[in-house]
Structure formats: C-alpha cells, structure tokens
Amino acid sequence: MEQITDHIAMMSIEEREEVFVNLARTLEWNAREAFVEGDEQFAVLSKNMADAIRVHADELARQDPEHSGRAMAEATAIISQFNATHPYRMVSAAIH
C-alpha cells in the first residue's frame, strides 16, 4: 500500500485522473466478461466500482495520495482477483 501511495504522490493530478479512468475501463470490461460467464455478483460489484471511480475520478485524483492509494488498491485488488480466476480471456470474433 505504501508503494502505491508513494507512486501516486509523484504523479500529477492529470496523470492520477487518467489512471483512475483506466481502472474504471478495466473494471467495466471485467464486469461484462463476468456477466457473460454468469458471475452476476462479481459483475455487479465490478460495474458499481467502475461507475463510482469514473464519476469521482477528478475528485480522487485531487485528494491526498493516501486516500487515492486506498481507492486504487481496492480497484486493483478486484482486477487481480478477476485475472486470477480468468487466466484465459474471451476472444471476440466480431468485427469492430
């Protein structure tokens, strides 16, 4: 946790905000995959966290590094949990 706080303290507000937006995108993607796989509980948790981070990204970026670090640590823990239980990601054959 201390490493995250130290790293955040060295970032500008814009960089912090970008990190939070990217975390929200990753959480949203994980929520979609979990929903498709039938894990509704994880999908809802991940989606709710993504929405909260996206709405408050600017505020989180401007807060003290310790508070921002806690929010970032919680989000990365959920992402890590998803990655640990889903080592093989879904591959879409859809044309983008």
N, C-alpha and C positions, 0 to 999 in steps of 0.2 A: 504494500500500500504506500509505503514511504517513497518508493521508487517512482510510482505513478505521480504522486504529489510533487516530487522534485522535477519530474519531466514536464508536468503541466505548468509549474511556476516559470519555466524557461520559455514557454510559448507565448505568442501574442494573443490577444483576445480573438482576433480573426482566425488564427490557427486553431485555437481551442474550439471555437464555434464550428469550424469545418470538421474537426474530429467528432464532435457530438452529432452533427448531421450524418456523417458516415456511419457512426454507430447505429443511429436510427434506421438508416437504409438497410444495414446488415440485419438488424433485428426484424424489420419488416419482411425481408426476404426469407429469413428463418421461419417467421410466423406462417408465411404462405406454404413453405415446404412442409412444416409440421401439420398444418391443416389438411393438406392433400394426403398426407400419410395417416390421418385420422387421430393425431395427437392434439385434440382441441384444447386441452388445458394448457399445454405449452404454447400453442398458437395464440391463445388469448393473452397469456402473460407476456409473451414477446411483443405482440402488437400493442398492448397497453403501454409497455415500457417505451417502445419506439415512438408512440404518439406523444407521450409525456416529454421525452427528450427532444423531439422535433419542435414542439410548442415552446419549450423553455430553453432551447439551445443558446440563445443570446444571453439569457439570464445566467445559465450555468457557466458560460464562458467568462462572464464578468465577476463571478463570485470568487471567494478566496480559493486558492489551489487545493486546500484540504477538503473542502466541501465538494468541489468539482471532481476531485480524485475519487471520493467515495461513490459518486454517481457513475463515474467512468468504470470503476472497479466492478460495480454491480452489473452494469451492462456487459462488460467483457466476460464476467463470470457466466452469464446466461448464454452468451455466444459460444464460449468454450464448452459449456455443458452440451449445447446442441451439436457442436462439431465432434465432441467425443462420442455421442450416441449416433451420429450420422456421418461416418467417415467417407462414405461414397455418396456424393451429391447427385441430385437428379439432373439428368441431361435432357434438355428440350430439343425436339426435332422440329419445332415451329420456326418458321422464318420470321425474323424480326423486321 
